[in-house]
Amino acid sequence: MSKHLQQELENLKKELLGMAAMVENAVDKTICALVERRGELAREVITEDDIIDHREVRIEEECLKILALHQPLAGDLRLVVTVLKINNDLERVGDLAVNIAERALYLSGKEMLAITLDFPAMADGVKRMLRSALDALTFRDTALARKVIAEDDIIDGCNRKMYDVLTRVMQEDPAAVKRALHLVSASRHLERIADFATNICEYIVYMVEGEVIRHQPHDFDREEHDNQPALG
């Protein structure tokens, strides 16, 4: 590898980690806005989304430049391809954070539903998955990446519980339909963030080990995952 290529790859990794930090911050703020009904935080997330969008474009352009000028091979090629994919997924997580912020902004001005929803537990699980996925990216830790992938079913289960509870609310109280729909939407967006954290971890395994594990049953860590308590 030429020194010039090595330096550009290092800069690319730093740019991606910077993007990851921005997206993680947006997710943290949007979850706080939803759980604590803080409209001002929701507005911040919505306003700052353009910064994430512009950074995503800049990183993609840098990847394409490296591919065109250096034609990297083997591990270097896997790195650039992985950065392209993770960069795109991080931007989409940022979009989901905005979607949740819009739901949070609406709900912050409305009376709370007279039901118990364990959004904090689901949100904490999603934040933990995203944080671990980004740690796995930083340290090229495939064991941690595989552990995150195995945890996705827990968040799926939380989303199903939210849907069931809120569907009953809408059936029983027509006046609560709009608020419940916003909460259903927020739950679904949280579940999608967990899906993208899973995607990122699958890309990490590909980058480090050269193994494509997307669209495969994730039997690794299955026993450990089965023994974990469900959130909420």
N, CA, C and O of each residue as an XYZ file, in Angstrom:
928
protein
N       0.842     -1.195      0.000
C       0.000      0.000      0.000
C       0.879      1.247      0.000
O       1.819      1.339      0.789
N       0.581      2.215     -0.882
C       1.349      3.448     -0.921
C       1.053      4.283      0.321
O      -0.015      4.166      0.923
N       2.011      5.125      0.693
C       1.807      5.982      1.857
C       0.634      6.926      1.635
O      -0.103      7.250      2.566
N       0.471      7.363      0.388
C      -0.631      8.279      0.094
C      -1.976      7.598      0.307
O      -2.884      8.179      0.901
N      -2.101      6.369     -0.176
C      -3.341      5.622      0.019
C      -3.579      5.352      1.498
O      -4.699      5.489      1.989
N      -2.520      4.969      2.204
C      -2.659      4.687      3.632
C      -3.184      5.910      4.383
O      -4.053      5.792      5.248
N      -2.647      7.091      4.043
C      -3.087      8.313      4.710
C      -4.544      8.627      4.379
O      -5.299      9.062      5.249
N      -4.940      8.408      3.134
C      -6.318      8.692      2.742
C      -7.288      7.724      3.412
O      -8.400      8.112      3.771
N      -6.879      6.480      3.582
C      -7.736      5.521      4.276
C      -7.883      5.877      5.752
O      -8.964      5.745      6.326
N      -6.799      6.326      6.357
C      -6.877      6.755      7.761
C      -7.802      7.962      7.912
O      -8.598      8.026      8.849
N      -7.695      8.907      6.994
C      -8.577     10.074      7.036
C     -10.033      9.662      6.830
O     -10.943     10.218      7.446
N     -10.236      8.673      5.948
C     -11.589      8.192      5.684
C     -12.201      7.576      6.939
O     -13.366      7.816      7.254
N     -11.410      6.785      7.645
C     -11.903      6.168      8.877
C     -12.240      7.230      9.926
O     -13.241      7.112     10.633
N     -11.409      8.260     10.026
C     -11.684      9.333     10.981
C     -12.979     10.067     10.621
O     -13.776     10.408     11.495
N     -13.171     10.303      9.323
C     -14.394     10.971      8.878
C     -15.627     10.142      9.221
O     -16.641     10.680      9.665
N     -15.535      8.841      9.014
C     -16.672      7.967      9.303
C     -16.971      7.943     10.795
O     -18.133      7.981     11.198
N     -15.929      7.879     11.613
C     -16.144      7.867     13.062
C     -16.736      9.195     13.529
O     -17.538      9.226     14.462
N     -16.339     10.290     12.883
C     -16.942     11.573     13.202
C     -18.417     11.598     12.843
O     -19.240     12.119     13.595
N     -18.744     11.035     11.692
C     -20.146     10.917     11.277
C     -20.925     10.075     12.281
O     -22.047     10.417     12.657
N     -20.317      8.970     12.711
C     -20.971      8.080     13.671
C     -21.269      8.808     14.973
O     -22.342      8.628     15.549
N     -20.338      9.626     15.442
C     -20.539     10.370     16.687
C     -21.701     11.355     16.552
O     -22.498     11.513     17.477
N     -21.793     12.012     15.403
C     -22.881     12.957     15.178
C     -24.235     12.248     15.184
O     -25.199     12.739     15.771
N     -24.296     11.097     14.529
C     -25.559     10.352     14.452
C     -25.939      9.817     15.829
O     -27.106      9.865     16.219
N     -24.962      9.312     16.556
C     -25.255      8.808     17.897
C     -25.796      9.934     18.781
O     -26.725      9.720     19.559
N     -25.225     11.114     18.663
C     -25.704     12.255     19.434
C     -27.144     12.605     19.065
O     -27.953     12.935     19.933
N     -27.457     12.530     17.761
C     -28.829     12.816     17.316
C     -29.807     11.798     17.891
O     -30.906     12.158     18.311
N     -29.409     10.536     17.909
C     -30.283      9.491     18.464
C     -30.473      9.699     19.963
O     -31.588      9.572     20.470
N     -29.406     10.014     20.665
C     -29.509     10.257     22.110
C     -30.483     11.403     22.392
O     -31.325     11.304     23.284
N     -30.364     12.481     21.632
C     -31.227     13.647     21.867
C     -32.678     13.370     21.495
O     -33.595     13.807     22.191
N     -32.889     12.646     20.398
C     -34.272     12.398     19.981
C     -34.978     11.453     20.949
O     -36.179     11.590     21.185
N     -34.237     10.491     21.513
C     -34.825      9.593     22.508
C     -35.160     10.371     23.775
O     -36.215     10.164     24.374
N     -34.267     11.260     24.180
C     -34.531     12.101     25.347
C     -35.760     12.986     25.097
O     -36.592     13.172     25.985
N     -35.862     13.525     23.881
C     -37.010     14.357     23.535
C     -38.310     13.571     23.621
O     -39.330     14.090     24.074
N     -38.267     12.307     23.179
C     -39.466     11.473     23.203
C     -39.843     11.067     24.623
O     -40.995     11.216     25.030
N     -38.880     10.559     25.370
C     -39.164     10.021     26.698
C     -39.489     11.126     27.695
O     -40.377     10.968     28.532
N     -38.763     12.259     27.609
C     -38.936     13.336     28.580
C     -39.837     14.457     28.070
O     -40.034     15.462     28.753
N     -40.386     14.279     26.856
C     -41.320     15.253     26.265
C     -40.686     16.635     26.188
O     -41.255     17.622     26.656
N     -39.487     16.691     25.585
C     -38.728     17.940     25.482
C     -38.724     18.417     24.023
O     -37.919     17.970     23.206
N     -39.628     19.318     23.730
C     -39.773     19.804     22.377
C     -38.549     20.515     21.844
O     -38.260     20.436     20.650
N     -37.809     21.222     22.722
C     -36.634     21.965     22.257
C     -35.547     21.027     21.732
O     -34.846     21.356     20.775
N     -35.408     19.854     22.364
C     -34.432     18.876     21.874
C     -34.864     18.305     20.529
O     -34.037     18.080     19.646
N     -36.147     18.076     20.382
C     -36.665     17.576     19.103
C     -36.346     18.561     17.987
O     -35.945     18.156     16.896
N     -36.521     19.834     18.250
C     -36.226     20.854     17.237
C     -34.739     20.866     16.876
O     -34.384     21.053     15.712
N     -33.876     20.669     17.864
C     -32.438     20.624     17.592
C     -32.101     19.484     16.629
O     -31.339     19.674     15.681
N     -32.667     18.311     16.871
C     -32.391     17.162     16.020
C     -32.832     17.443     14.585
O     -32.114     17.130     13.635
N     -34.004     18.031     14.437
C     -34.528     18.330     13.104
C     -33.640     19.351     12.394
O     -33.340     19.203     11.209
N     -33.225     20.378     13.118
C     -32.413     21.442     12.525
C     -31.033     20.956     12.113
O     -30.502     21.382     11.087
N     -30.446     20.060     12.911
C     -29.063     19.626     12.675
C     -28.935     18.503     11.656
O     -27.823     18.072     11.352
N     -30.045     18.027     11.127
C     -29.976     16.901     10.190
C     -29.220     17.256      8.919
O     -28.561     16.395      8.336
N     -29.302     18.511      8.477
C     -28.589     18.912      7.250
C     -27.086     18.696      7.384
O     -26.419     18.370      6.402
N     -26.547     18.873      8.585
C     -25.105     18.688      8.797
C     -24.730     17.229      8.539
O     -23.716     16.943      7.902
N     -25.555     16.314      9.038
C     -25.315     14.884      8.813
C     -25.418     14.557      7.330
O     -24.603     13.803      6.799
N     -26.413     15.121      6.663
C     -26.586     14.867      5.230
C     -25.360     15.314      4.436
O     -24.882     14.587      3.566
N     -24.861     16.495      4.732
C     -23.702     17.013      4.000
C     -22.449     16.181      4.259
O     -21.631     15.977      3.362
N     -22.309     15.706      5.491
C     -21.136     14.885      5.803
C     -21.220     13.546      5.082
O     -20.204     13.018      4.630
N     -22.421     12.996      4.973
C     -22.593     11.726      4.263
C     -22.161     11.858      2.812
O     -21.503     10.968      2.272
N     -22.530     12.963      2.180
C     -22.135     13.198      0.785
C     -20.620     13.337      0.677
O     -20.011     12.789     -0.242
N     -20.012     14.063      1.603
C     -18.566     14.269      1.561
C     -17.805     12.947      1.698
O     -16.824     12.716      0.990
N     -18.257     12.091      2.602
C     -17.584     10.798      2.790
C     -17.757      9.922      1.559
O     -16.819      9.241      1.142
N     -18.945      9.935      0.979
C     -19.167      9.138     -0.233
C     -18.257      9.613     -1.366
O     -17.680      8.793     -2.081
N     -18.128     10.909     -1.532
C     -17.250     11.437     -2.575
C     -15.800     11.025     -2.335
O     -15.074     10.722     -3.282
N     -15.381     11.012     -1.083
C     -14.015     10.601     -0.758
C     -13.794      9.128     -1.083
O     -12.737      8.752     -1.591
N     -14.790      8.294     -0.791
C     -14.690      6.866     -1.127
C     -14.548      6.668     -2.635
O     -13.708      5.890     -3.087
N     -15.356      7.359     -3.394
C     -15.319      7.221     -4.853
C     -13.988      7.708     -5.414
O     -13.464      7.138     -6.371
N     -13.450      8.755     -4.818
C     -12.142      9.258     -5.261
C     -11.051      8.225     -5.009
O     -10.193      8.003     -5.864
N     -11.079      7.597     -3.848
C     -10.069      6.576     -3.532
C     -10.181      5.395     -4.492
O      -9.173      4.876     -4.971
N     -11.414      4.977     -4.768
C     -11.614      3.864     -5.690
C     -11.097      4.199     -7.080
O     -10.488      3.354     -7.737
N     -11.332      5.411     -7.528
C     -10.931      5.803     -8.881
C      -9.419      6.001     -9.005
O      -8.816      5.593     -9.998
N      -8.814      6.621     -8.006
C      -7.400      6.975     -8.109
C      -6.456      5.852     -7.705
O      -5.366      5.730     -8.263
N      -6.865      5.027     -6.738
C      -5.938      4.041     -6.178
C      -6.297      2.595     -6.523
O      -5.447      1.710     -6.429
N      -7.533      2.353     -6.915
C      -7.984      0.994     -7.224
C      -7.511     -0.006     -6.156
O      -6.777     -0.945     -6.462
N      -7.935      0.204     -4.908
C      -7.463     -0.658     -3.816
C      -7.901     -2.102     -4.000
O      -8.878     -2.387     -4.692
N      -7.159     -3.012     -3.367
C      -7.422     -4.441     -3.474
C      -7.602     -5.051     -2.086
O      -7.242     -4.453     -1.072
N      -8.165     -6.247     -2.070
C      -8.268     -7.080     -0.858
C      -8.832     -6.289      0.319
O      -9.923     -5.726      0.224
N      -8.094     -6.244      1.430
C      -8.594     -5.622      2.648
C      -8.871     -4.142      2.484
O      -9.823     -3.620      3.064
N      -8.052     -3.461      1.700
C      -8.279     -2.033      1.475
C      -9.580     -1.801      0.712
O     -10.326     -0.867      1.008
N      -9.840     -2.644     -0.255
C     -11.094     -2.532     -1.011
C     -12.289     -2.807     -0.106
O     -13.293     -2.097     -0.166
N     -12.182     -3.836      0.731
C     -13.276     -4.145      1.668
C     -13.530     -2.964      2.599
O     -14.676     -2.659      2.931
N     -12.449     -2.303      3.018
C     -12.594     -1.151      3.905
C     -13.394     -0.044      3.226
O     -14.330      0.494      3.817
N     -13.038      0.297      2.006
C     -13.728      1.387      1.309
C     -15.188      1.027      1.048
O     -16.073      1.864      1.227
N     -15.444     -0.207      0.630
C     -16.820     -0.645      0.389
C     -17.628     -0.599      1.685
O     -18.786     -0.183      1.684
N     -17.020     -1.022      2.775
C     -17.700     -1.008      4.073
C     -18.015      0.415      4.514
O     -19.105      0.687      5.017
N     -17.059      1.324      4.325
C     -17.297      2.721      4.682
C     -18.461      3.285      3.880
O     -19.303      3.999      4.425
N     -18.515      2.972      2.593
C     -19.631      3.427      1.756
C     -20.970      2.964      2.324
O     -21.914      3.749      2.423
N     -21.047      1.692      2.694
C     -22.298      1.124      3.183
C     -22.664      1.679      4.558
O     -23.812      2.059      4.789
N     -21.700      1.727      5.464
C     -21.985      2.216      6.813
C     -22.333      3.698      6.780
O     -23.224      4.146      7.502
N     -21.636      4.453      5.949
C     -21.926      5.872      5.798
C     -23.379      6.097      5.395
O     -24.060      6.959      5.951
N     -23.843      5.321      4.432
C     -25.232      5.438      3.985
C     -26.211      5.057      5.092
O     -27.228      5.725      5.282
N     -25.905      3.986      5.822
C     -26.795      3.547      6.900
C     -26.825      4.550      8.050
O     -27.873      4.764      8.660
N     -25.685      5.163      8.348
C     -25.660      6.171      9.399
C     -26.535      7.375      9.028
O     -27.231      7.931      9.878
N     -26.492      7.767      7.757
C     -27.344      8.879      7.320
C     -28.815      8.525      7.478
O     -29.632      9.372      7.841
N     -29.143      7.282      7.206
C     -30.533      6.846      7.355
C     -30.937      6.786      8.822
O     -32.086      7.073      9.159
N     -30.009      6.419      9.693
C     -30.299      6.480     11.136
C     -30.575      7.928     11.545
O     -31.466      8.193     12.352
N     -29.800      8.863     10.979
C     -30.057     10.264     11.244
C     -31.456     10.680     10.807
O     -32.127     11.447     11.498
N     -31.892     10.174      9.663
C     -33.253     10.464      9.191
C     -34.298      9.896     10.148
O     -35.312     10.538     10.421
N     -34.047      8.688     10.657
C     -34.979      8.090     11.607
C     -35.031      8.896     12.904
O     -36.089      9.034     13.517
N     -33.873      9.428     13.318
C     -33.854     10.285     14.503
C     -34.743     11.510     14.284
O     -35.446     11.941     15.197
N     -34.710     12.065     13.074
C     -35.575     13.204     12.747
C     -37.043     12.789     12.797
O     -37.881     13.518     13.327
N     -37.350     11.619     12.244
C     -38.736     11.142     12.274
C     -39.253     10.998     13.704
O     -40.385     11.374     14.007
N     -38.405     10.449     14.578
C     -38.805     10.320     15.987
C     -38.956     11.704     16.620
O     -39.874     11.941     17.405
N     -38.045     12.615     16.269
C     -38.115     13.971     16.818
C     -39.421     14.652     16.425
O     -40.010     15.377     17.227
N     -39.869     14.426     15.211
C     -41.149     15.006     14.776
C     -42.312     14.437     15.588
O     -43.237     15.162     15.954
N     -42.258     13.135     15.865
C     -43.281     12.529     16.721
C     -43.197     13.113     18.136
O     -44.213     13.430     18.755
N     -41.959     13.246     18.631
C     -41.767     13.770     19.992
C     -42.254     15.207     20.104
O     -42.826     15.594     21.123
N     -42.030     16.000     19.057
C     -42.452     17.392     19.072
C     -43.975     17.494     19.162
O     -44.507     18.318     19.905
N     -44.659     16.661     18.411
C     -46.122     16.650     18.471
C     -46.601     16.212     19.860
O     -47.465     16.855     20.457
N     -46.040     15.130     20.361
C     -46.503     14.565     21.624
C     -46.182     15.459     22.818
O     -46.878     15.421     23.832
N     -45.118     16.271     22.693
C     -44.729     17.120     23.830
C     -45.811     18.140     24.178
O     -45.859     18.635     25.304
N     -46.670     18.453     23.224
C     -47.730     19.415     23.491
C     -49.086     18.787     23.738
O     -50.094     19.491     23.791
N     -49.126     17.473     23.889
C     -50.386     16.768     24.088
C     -50.405     16.064     25.446
O     -49.362     15.777     26.033
N     -51.599     15.800     25.919
C     -51.736     15.056     27.174
C     -51.247     13.620     26.981
O     -51.491     13.009     25.940
N     -50.566     13.096     27.974
C     -50.057     11.727     27.889
C     -51.211     10.723     27.926
O     -52.232     10.957     28.572
N     -51.033      9.619     27.232
C     -52.026      8.551     27.275
C     -52.021      7.906     28.658
O     -50.978      7.808     29.305
N     -53.188      7.473     29.098
C     -53.324      6.881     30.439
C     -52.979      5.393     30.407
O     -53.771      4.543     30.814
N     -51.777      5.104     29.914
C     -51.292      3.722     29.856
C     -49.811      3.721     30.219
O     -49.150      4.759     30.210
N     -49.318      2.557     30.529
C     -47.905      2.404     30.830
C     -47.195      1.801     29.631
O     -47.483      0.676     29.224
N     -46.265      2.560     29.071
C     -45.444      2.086     27.954
C     -43.982      2.175     28.378
O     -43.532      3.216     28.855
N     -43.251      1.092     28.206
C     -41.860      1.099     28.649
C     -40.944      1.542     27.511
O     -40.034      0.816     27.110
N     -41.201      2.753     26.995
C     -40.330      3.306     25.975
C     -38.892      3.468     26.471
O     -37.963      3.225     25.701
N     -38.671      3.872     27.737
C     -37.284      4.003     28.188
C     -36.475      2.714     28.049
O     -35.309      2.757     27.660
N     -37.084      1.566     28.365
C     -36.350      0.299     28.263
C     -36.025     -0.024     26.808
O     -34.909     -0.435     26.493
N     -37.004      0.165     25.924
C     -36.756     -0.081     24.498
C     -35.697      0.884     23.975
O     -34.777      0.485     23.261
N     -35.838      2.162     24.338
C     -34.887      3.168     23.876
C     -33.480      2.875     24.376
O     -32.512      3.017     23.630
N     -33.363      2.465     25.637
C     -32.040      2.122     26.174
C     -31.432      0.952     25.412
O     -30.230      0.936     25.146
N     -32.264     -0.026     25.061
C     -31.765     -1.162     24.291
C     -31.261     -0.752     22.923
O     -30.230     -1.241     22.461
N     -31.989      0.151     22.272
C     -31.575      0.635     20.952
C     -30.276      1.436     21.062
O     -29.357      1.253     20.263
N     -30.207      2.318     22.049
C     -28.988      3.109     22.241
C     -27.794      2.207     22.522
O     -26.695      2.453     22.026
N     -28.007      1.165     23.315
C     -26.921      0.240     23.639
C     -26.443     -0.502     22.387
O     -25.242     -0.684     22.187
N     -27.386     -0.924     21.553
C     -27.007     -1.603     20.312
C     -26.202     -0.683     19.400
O     -25.181     -1.090     18.846
N     -26.666      0.563     19.246
C     -25.961      1.499     18.372
C     -24.584      1.818     18.924
O     -23.608      1.848     18.174
N     -24.489      2.057     20.230
C     -23.202      2.349     20.850
C     -22.226      1.178     20.669
O     -21.055      1.385     20.349
N     -22.707     -0.029     20.873
C     -21.856     -1.211     20.722
C     -21.438     -1.411     19.271
O     -20.308     -1.814     18.996
N     -22.349     -1.131     18.345
C     -22.013     -1.249     16.927
C     -20.900     -0.268     16.566
O     -19.985     -0.612     15.818
N     -20.976      0.937     17.093
C     -19.944      1.931     16.789
C     -18.631      1.595     17.493
O     -17.554      1.867     16.962
N     -18.715      1.004     18.689
C     -17.488      0.525     19.351
C     -16.853     -0.600     18.527
O     -15.635     -0.644     18.358
N     -17.684     -1.497     18.023
C     -17.171     -2.588     17.191
C     -16.497     -2.037     15.943
O     -15.487     -2.575     15.491
N     -17.051     -0.969     15.388
C     -16.443     -0.334     14.221
C     -15.107      0.290     14.587
O     -14.124      0.120     13.867
N     -15.065      1.007     15.693
C     -13.839      1.685     16.106
C     -12.702      0.694     16.340
O     -11.566      0.937     15.933
N     -13.014     -0.423     16.998
C     -11.976     -1.371     17.399
C     -11.920     -2.621     16.515
O     -11.191     -3.567     16.815
N     -12.695     -2.619     15.423
C     -12.728     -3.760     14.503
C     -12.991     -5.064     15.265
O     -12.331     -6.080     15.045
N     -13.965     -4.999     16.159
C     -14.262     -6.089     17.095
C     -15.420     -6.925     16.550
O     -16.583     -6.566     16.732
N     -15.111     -8.021     15.891
C     -16.171     -8.837     15.285
C     -16.960     -9.617     16.331
O     -18.132     -9.923     16.111
N     -16.339     -9.945     17.467
C     -17.077    -10.641     18.524
C     -18.186     -9.745     19.067
O     -19.309    -10.199     19.283
N     -17.868     -8.481     19.284
C     -18.876     -7.533     19.740
C     -19.937     -7.325     18.657
O     -21.128     -7.232     18.958
N     -19.504     -7.254     17.411
C     -20.453     -7.081     16.306
C     -21.462     -8.223     16.262
O     -22.658     -7.998     16.082
N     -20.979     -9.430     16.424
C     -21.879    -10.594     16.395
C     -22.831    -10.588     17.594
O     -23.975    -11.032     17.488
N     -22.356    -10.088     18.721
C     -23.223    -10.005     19.902
C     -24.367     -9.013     19.655
O     -25.511     -9.271     20.030
N     -24.052     -7.889     19.029
C     -25.083     -6.894     18.716
C     -26.129     -7.489     17.783
O     -27.328     -7.298     17.986
N     -25.681     -8.206     16.765
C     -26.608     -8.819     15.814
C     -27.586     -9.739     16.542
O     -28.778     -9.756     16.233
N     -27.081    -10.496     17.500
C     -27.926    -11.444     18.225
C     -28.963    -10.749     19.101
O     -29.968    -11.357     19.466
N     -28.730     -9.479     19.442
C     -29.650     -8.750     20.319
C     -30.823     -8.123     19.576
O     -31.744     -7.605     20.208
N     -30.805     -8.161     18.259
C     -31.839     -7.464     17.495
C     -33.235     -8.018     17.759
O     -34.214     -7.274     17.738
N     -33.326     -9.308     18.005
C     -34.646     -9.909     18.254
C     -35.318     -9.316     19.488
O     -36.546     -9.253     19.553
N     -34.529     -8.884     20.463
C     -35.103     -8.295     21.679
C     -35.861     -7.017     21.330
O     -36.977     -6.806     21.804
N     -35.262     -6.175     20.512
C     -35.907     -4.926     20.115
C     -37.123     -5.200     19.243
O     -38.134     -4.507     19.351
N     -37.034     -6.202     18.385
C     -38.205     -6.592     17.580
C     -39.376     -6.955     18.490
O     -40.519     -6.578     18.230
N     -39.076     -7.691     19.559
C     -40.118     -8.074     20.507
C     -40.718     -6.871     21.213
O     -41.929     -6.813     21.430
N     -39.879     -5.914     21.572
C     -40.379     -4.689     22.209
C     -41.324     -3.944     21.271
O     -42.374     -3.458     21.692
N     -40.949     -3.860     20.011
C     -41.790     -3.153     19.041
C     -43.145     -3.836     18.890
O     -44.175     -3.170     18.778
N     -43.140     -5.163     18.888
C     -44.415     -5.889     18.782
C     -45.304     -5.620     19.999
O     -46.516     -5.450     19.862
N     -44.698     -5.582     21.183
C     -45.479     -5.287     22.390
C     -46.077     -3.885     22.333
O     -47.243     -3.686     22.674
N     -45.273     -2.914     21.900
C     -45.770     -1.550     21.766
C     -46.954     -1.508     20.809
O     -47.972     -0.879     21.096
N     -46.816     -2.170     19.686
C     -47.874     -2.180     18.675
C     -49.160     -2.775     19.249
O     -50.243     -2.221     19.063
N     -49.035     -3.905     19.946
C     -50.223     -4.569     20.511
C     -50.936     -3.673     21.518
O     -52.159     -3.536     21.483
N     -50.165     -3.066     22.413
C     -50.758     -2.211     23.444
C     -51.438     -0.997     22.813
O     -52.565     -0.655     23.171
N     -50.759     -0.358     21.887
C     -51.299      0.866     21.294
C     -52.467      0.579     20.360
O     -53.353      1.418     20.200
N     -52.476     -0.581     19.753
C     -53.634     -0.966     18.938
C     -54.873     -1.094     19.805
O     -55.956     -0.663     19.409
N     -54.724     -1.686     20.989
C     -55.860     -1.799     21.910
C     -56.342     -0.422     22.358
O     -57.544     -0.187     22.480
N     -55.402      0.482     22.601
C     -55.772      1.842     23.002
C     -56.615      2.502     21.918
O     -57.639      3.117     22.217
N     -56.196      2.381     20.673
C     -56.927      3.010     19.566
C     -58.311      2.399     19.392
O     -59.255      3.096     19.021
N     -58.439      1.107     19.657
C     -59.745      0.453     19.542
C     -60.699      0.896     20.639
O     -61.907      0.998     20.430
N     -60.130      1.159     21.818
C     -60.963      1.473     22.978
C     -61.253      2.965     23.139
O     -62.252      3.336     23.754
N     -60.390      3.822     22.593
C     -60.548      5.262     22.808
C     -60.247      6.019     21.515
O     -59.084      6.309     21.232
N     -61.265      6.342     20.735
C     -61.049      7.061     19.466
C     -60.313      8.389     19.645
O     -59.590      8.817     18.745
N     -60.487      9.041     20.784
C     -59.832     10.326     21.026
C     -58.316     10.186     21.161
O     -57.584     11.170     21.052
N     -57.855      8.964     21.398
C     -56.420      8.739     21.600
C     -55.712      8.280     20.331
O     -54.502      8.056     20.345
N     -56.456      8.138     19.230
C     -55.897      7.511     18.025
C     -54.664      8.245     17.514
O     -53.644      7.614     17.236
N     -54.742      9.567     17.385
C     -53.621     10.298     16.786
C     -52.367     10.200     17.645
O     -51.273      9.983     17.124
N     -52.517     10.358     18.956
C     -51.352     10.231     19.838
C     -50.782      8.822     19.789
O     -49.565      8.639     19.767
N     -51.661      7.828     19.773
C     -51.198      6.444     19.727
C     -50.474      6.149     18.420
O     -49.476      5.427     18.409
N     -50.974      6.706     17.316
C     -50.309      6.487     16.027
C     -48.903      7.078     16.021
O     -47.978      6.485     15.466
N     -48.744      8.241     16.636
C     -47.404      8.843     16.728
C     -46.476      7.951     17.554
O     -45.295      7.822     17.233
N     -46.997      7.342     18.604
C     -46.179      6.447     19.418
C     -45.853      5.153     18.683
O     -44.740      4.639     18.798
N     -46.806      4.626     17.934
C     -46.538      3.436     17.103
C     -45.426      3.743     16.112
O     -44.516      2.939     15.910
N     -45.513      4.918     15.496
C     -44.494      5.325     14.531
C     -43.129      5.463     15.195
O     -42.123      5.015     14.645
N     -43.088      6.080     16.373
C     -41.818      6.242     17.085
C     -41.215      4.889     17.432
O     -40.006      4.696     17.300
N     -42.046      3.952     17.874
C     -41.568      2.614     18.198
C     -40.989      1.921     16.971
O     -39.939      1.281     17.044
N     -41.667      2.051     15.866
C     -41.189      1.441     14.625
C     -39.861      2.049     14.187
O     -38.973      1.334     13.723
N     -39.722      3.363     14.331
C     -38.460      4.005     13.949
C     -37.316      3.545     14.865
O     -36.193      3.347     14.402
N     -37.600      3.377     16.150
C     -36.577      2.850     17.057
C     -36.146      1.447     16.629
O     -34.960      1.117     16.633
N     -37.127      0.639     16.264
C     -36.814     -0.721     15.821
C     -35.963     -0.696     14.557
O     -35.088     -1.545     14.388
N     -36.206      0.264     13.669
C     -35.419      0.379     12.448
C     -33.989      0.815     12.754
O     -33.055      0.376     12.084
N     -33.806      1.673     13.758
C     -32.441      2.050     14.153
C     -31.672      0.818     14.610
O     -30.496      0.657     14.283
N     -32.337     -0.048     15.363
C     -31.694     -1.297     15.787
C     -31.335     -2.153     14.574
O     -30.284     -2.795     14.552
N     -32.204     -2.163     13.568
C     -31.901     -2.905     12.343
C     -30.638     -2.362     11.667
O     -29.805     -3.131     11.188
N     -30.503     -1.041     11.631
C     -29.324     -0.459     11.004
C     -28.067     -0.718     11.828
O     -26.983     -0.885     11.269
N     -28.205     -0.753     13.155
C     -27.062     -1.139     13.986
C     -26.622     -2.564     13.645
O     -25.429     -2.866     13.604
N     -27.601     -3.430     13.402
C     -27.308     -4.802     12.983
C     -26.601     -4.816     11.638
O     -25.623     -5.540     11.453
N     -27.096     -4.015     10.695
C     -26.458     -3.933      9.383
C     -24.997     -3.513      9.507
O     -24.115     -4.101      8.881
N     -24.754     -2.489     10.323
C     -23.389     -1.995     10.507
C     -22.490     -3.111     11.010
O     -21.352     -3.253     10.561
N     -23.004     -3.905     11.943
C     -22.201     -5.004     12.493
C     -21.936     -6.085     11.444
O     -20.862     -6.687     11.432
N     -22.886     -6.328     10.584
C     -22.661     -7.294      9.500
C     -21.574     -6.800      8.557
O     -20.758     -7.588      8.079
N     -21.559     -5.497      8.288
C     -20.505     -4.933      7.438
C     -19.139     -5.025      8.113
O     -18.123     -5.240      7.452
N     -19.125     -4.862      9.433
C     -17.854     -4.946     10.170
C     -17.259     -6.346     10.038
O     -16.057     -6.494      9.819
N     -18.095     -7.367     10.171
C     -17.623     -8.740     10.009
C     -17.048     -8.932      8.609
O     -16.007     -9.566      8.440
N     -17.729     -8.384      7.612
C     -17.226     -8.476      6.233
C     -15.890     -7.761      6.096
O     -14.960     -8.296      5.492
N     -15.787     -6.556      6.650
C     -14.557     -5.779      6.517
C     -13.366     -6.486      7.153
O     -12.279     -6.520      6.577
N     -13.570     -7.052      8.344
C     -12.457     -7.632      9.102
C     -12.149     -9.067      8.653
O     -10.988     -9.442      8.491
N     -13.207     -9.858      8.457
C     -13.017    -11.286      8.194
C     -13.243    -11.672      6.735
O     -12.904    -12.783      6.328
N     -13.812    -10.764      5.951
C     -14.088    -11.086      4.554
C     -15.264    -12.020      4.370
O     -15.434    -12.598      3.296
N     -16.084    -12.180      5.407
C     -17.231    -13.093      5.347
C     -18.526    -12.297      5.239
O     -18.767    -11.378      6.022
N     -19.350    -12.654      4.270
C     -20.649    -12.011      4.109
C     -21.673    -12.793      4.920
O     -21.934    -13.958      4.621
N     -22.255    -12.172      5.939
C     -23.207    -12.879      6.804
C     -24.606    -12.282      6.697
O     -25.501    -12.676      7.445
N     -24.805    -11.343      5.783
C     -26.141    -10.788      5.593
C     -27.089    -11.846      5.061
O     -26.687    -12.738      4.313
N     -28.366    -11.737      5.458
C     -29.435    -12.628      4.994
C     -29.182    -14.085      5.380
O     -29.637    -15.002      4.696
N     -28.452    -14.293      6.478
C     -28.214    -15.637      6.977
C     -28.764    -15.744      8.392
O     -28.782    -14.756      9.127
N     -29.222    -16.955      8.787
C     -29.640    -17.134     10.186
C     -28.444    -16.909     11.096
O     -27.374    -17.480     10.886
N     -28.634    -16.081     12.095
C     -27.523    -15.764     12.995
C     -27.557    -16.715     14.176
O     -28.050    -16.369     15.249
N     -27.034    -17.906     13.977
C     -27.052    -18.912     15.023
C     -25.968    -18.681     16.065
O     -26.059    -19.187     17.184
N     -24.916    -17.897     15.690
C     -23.892    -17.621     16.672
C     -24.506    -16.831     17.808
O     -25.380    -15.990     17.597
N     -24.047    -17.104     18.999
C     -24.530    -16.436     20.212
C     -26.011    -16.684     20.469
O     -26.599    -16.034     21.333
N     -26.633    -17.621     19.729
C     -28.071    -17.829     19.891
C     -28.392    -18.311     21.295
O     -29.361    -17.855     21.902
N     -27.585    -19.232     21.820
C     -27.845    -19.753     23.155
C     -27.775    -18.632     24.183
O     -28.623    -18.533     25.071
N     -26.732    -17.773     24.049
C     -26.602    -16.675     24.993
C     -27.762    -15.703     24.862
O     -28.276    -15.189     25.856
N     -28.169    -15.458     23.618
C     -29.285    -14.521     23.398
C     -30.589    -15.056     23.991
O     -31.375    -14.298     24.559
N     -30.818    -16.385     23.853
C     -32.032    -16.972     24.367
C     -32.147    -16.849     25.878
O     -33.245    -16.855     26.435
N     -30.986    -16.736     26.537
C     -31.001    -16.646     27.992
C     -31.139    -15.212     28.504
O     -31.215    -14.989     29.712
N     -31.172    -14.231     27.579
C     -31.272    -12.849     28.007
C     -32.727    -12.495     28.284
O     -33.625    -12.941     27.569
N     -32.961    -11.697     29.315
C     -34.340    -11.252     29.585
C     -34.795    -10.261     28.534
O     -34.004     -9.461     28.034
N     -36.070    -10.319     28.205
C     -36.619     -9.353     27.245
C     -36.744     -7.993     27.911
O     -37.026     -7.901     29.106
N     -36.529     -6.928     27.123
C     -36.705     -5.595     27.648
C     -38.170     -5.349     27.963
O     -39.061     -5.836     27.267
N     -38.395     -4.616     28.983
C     -39.770     -4.220     29.305
C     -40.551     -5.344     29.899
O     -41.726     -5.174     30.225
